[in-house]
Amino acid sequence: MKKLIYIAALLFSALTFADTAPFSGEISRDDLLKDYAAFSDEYNEYTPSEEELTTIKALQGKQVLVFLGTWCHDSKREVPRFLKLLDTAKVQLGSLKLVAVGYDKLDPAGLAKQHDLLYTPTIIVLDGEKELTRMIEKPKQSLAVDLTQPGQTL
């Protein structure tokens, strides 16, 4: 009987954790803000400064790759702020790819591994295939400054 209870408890815990696995894969900005309240709340509450809005315009036409965890407190803060900066400054990127990773920092397409992801969020600014800058976890100065200084790994 004890064995049966032990097996049932083990199966129950496995099913519980299986249901709570974080989303992993490419996600649109609209789905991120619609489906994850913490991201939407931060987006709505954040007000960028005029200086940040001017600075972030240097990303015009660049490609940006954002690795985030829907479970990660730094991602919940920095990714919505980055999106709000782009929207408010009316920056037209060449492309924006948002990639959610699991707790293991991996995604189904293997992009996280390809880009040596260690921490979330990681925002990578590219010009074609060339990496210009990379912000890891949180900005050192500000999102706008850190992401527009080529050659930085922050």
Long-range contacts (C-beta under 8 A, 24 or more apart in sequence): 21-102, 22-69, 22-70, 22-71, 22-100, 22-102, 22-103, 23-70, 23-100, 24-100, 24-101, 24-102, 24-106, 24-107, 24-108, 25-99, 25-100, 25-107, 25-108, 25-109, 26-97, 26-98, 26-99, 26-100, 26-107, 26-109, 27-98, 27-99, 27-100, 28-98, 29-83, 29-96, 29-98, 32-68, 32-70, 32-79, 32-98, 32-100, 33-80, 33-83, 36-70, 36-76, 38-76, 39-70, 39-75, 39-76, 39-79, 39-80, 40-80, 41-80, 42-76, 42-77, 42-80, 42-81, 43-80, 43-81, 43-83, 43-84, 46-80, 46-81, 46-84, 48-81, 48-84, 48-85, 48-88, 48-89, 48-144, 51-144, 52-85, 52-89, 52-142, 52-143, 52-144, 52-145, 53-85, 53-88, 53-89, 53-144, 54-89, 55-142, 55-144, 55-145, 55-148, 56-85, 56-86, 56-89, 56-91, 56-143, 56-144, 56-147, 56-148, 57-89, 57-91, 58-148, 59-86, 59-91, 59-93, 59-125, 59-147, 59-148, 60-91, 60-92, 60-93, 61-92, 61-93, 61-94, 62-93, 62-94, 62-125, 62-126, 62-127, 62-132, 63-93, 63-94, 63-95, 63-96, 63-97, 63-125, 63-126, 63-127, 63-128, 64-93, 64-95, 64-96, 64-97, 64-123, 64-124, 64-125, 64-126, 65-97, 65-99, 65-111, 65-115, 65-123, 65-124, 65-126, 66-96, 66-97, 66-98, 66-99, 66-121, 66-122, 66-123, 66-124, 67-99, 67-101, 67-105, 67-107, 67-111, 67-112, 67-115, 67-117, 67-120, 67-121, 67-122, 67-123, 67-124, 68-98, 68-99, 68-100, 68-101, 68-120, 68-121, 69-100, 69-101, 69-102, 69-103, 69-105, 69-120, 69-121, 70-100, 71-103, 72-120, 72-121, 74-119, 74-120, 74-121, 74-137, 74-138, 75-120, 75-121, 77-138, 78-121, 78-123, 78-135, 78-137, 78-138, 78-139, 78-143, 79-121, 79-123, 81-143, 82-123, 82-143, 82-147, 85-143, 85-144, 123-147
